[in-house]
Amino acid sequence: MKTLTALALVLASAPAAYAAGNLDNESFIKQVGSYNSATVSQKKGNNNQATLQAGQYNSVLSTQTGGKPGSNNSANVQTGTDNTALITQTNGNNTQGTFQVGHANGVVTTQVSHLANGQNNSRNVQVGDYNSAVTTQTNSAPNPQATGVAYANNAFSAQFGAGNSTYATQTGGQNNQAAVQGGSGNMAVVTQSNKAITPASAPVVGGANTSFTAQFGDNNMITASQKTADASGTYGGFANGYGNASAALQRGADNIATIDQKGSAKAGDFSASPGVFNASATVQIGEANSVTVKQGGSTAGNFGATPADQAANDTNASFVGQRGALNNADINQKNGGNTQATFQTGYDNQVTVAQKTQPLGTGNGSNNALTFQHGADNKASVAQAMAVPLSVGTNNSFISQIGGSNVVNAAQTTGQQAVAGNNTQVALQAGYGNMATISQATGANVSNASFTAQYGSHNTAVVTQK
């Protein structure tokens, strides 16, 4: 009994619930053998549940409904094969921990908090093959008019083995997610949605949605989708939005990472707008790696003159680092002050960067791209467009390639506006058989600047400015 109580505390990480006073509902179940089933239903009060199962075809069904803050704790340990755990927690501060060892293990966690100071925490650790962890967290509000707020939503999953999959869906709250997978054939899917409300302490980029995923092995896949909200408009003001931070690390072969970030807010009809502040970092080590990053939102406000030049004119920042062979990076950024850096080492590497500021906006955002490639048969393509009629932002691109048979394609345009910034492009190539093609187009009173340096033999440079 004492052992299980300690286990519940460690896995569920909920000592605060115990400190608040005696639990009203408390359940401990231990089962050894085959085809074990444990069903626990707890209502009202402070709920606590711990289950230990050893054997085959074990299942635990736990349903907890709390009637006040500081309630609902669940801890489950299963060893053997074909184990399943189904955990449902409603209201109160929800906390859940599951540890599974064996083959074909599955855990499904559903947590709902209707705020009253919010929360939702889930932790799952699985060791073995063909493990599955599904976590759904809902933490309602903010708005209508935020009702007390306090947020939360935290999910952590660790899986070690082959054929593992983890799915995390988080709504409301501020959303935090971390997943670590070791083995082959791993898949991690993260969906985060938050209706926002920017904290007063960080009026420019407060925000929500953070995700970290690390995968070690072959044939791994990461998919992360993040968005915030806030808006209003239609004959009124208001805006906000802001959020999204994603980090992904993959080591192995045939890895794929797809990141989609939206800063929300927009509306219209007598205003609203902001949104944006997307940050993404992806590192891949191995062969045949691929990363796709899409960042966007809506902004035409929060211009400059600090805080930190209004968070670099409402951000959009992406970093991609790839080491190995046959690497591919595809980056698409819109609306913020777009900044992107890609570093690739190996051969047959390819990077495509597209950056665009918002049409019909008035922000001072700029497009900035830095690309470095080391190896052979590398290709870099950068397209930058300043589509804001009243913008004074600029297009800046720097590309450096070291090796043989490298190709650079860079295109920059500012449209016809006379107040826009300038196009600046720098290309540096060292090696054999290098080629650089630069195209720059501007409107009135806007200048093009291009610098290309090539070292080696059989190099070609073509620059077009108009």
Secondary structure, DSSP 8 states (H G I E B T S, - for coil): -HHHHHHHHHHHT-HHHHHTS--SEEEEEEEEEES-EEEEEEESS-EEEEEEEEEES-EEEEEEE-SSSS--EEEEEEEEES-EEEEEEESS--EEEEEEEEES-EEEEEEEE--SS---EEEEEEEEES-EEEEEEEE--S-SS-TT-----EEEEEEESSS-EEEEEEEES--EEEEEEESSS-EEEEEEE------TT-TTT----EEEEEEESSS-EEEEEEE------SSS--------EEEEEEESSS-EEEEEEE------SS--------EEEEEEEEES-EEEEEEE---S---SSSSHHHHHHH--EEEEEEEEES-EEEEEEESS-EEEEEEEEEES-EEEEEEE--TT------EEEEEEEEEES-EEEEEEE---TT----EEEEEEEEEES-EEEEEEE--S-TT---EEEEEEEEEES-EEEEEEE--TT--EEEEEEEEEES-EEEEEE-
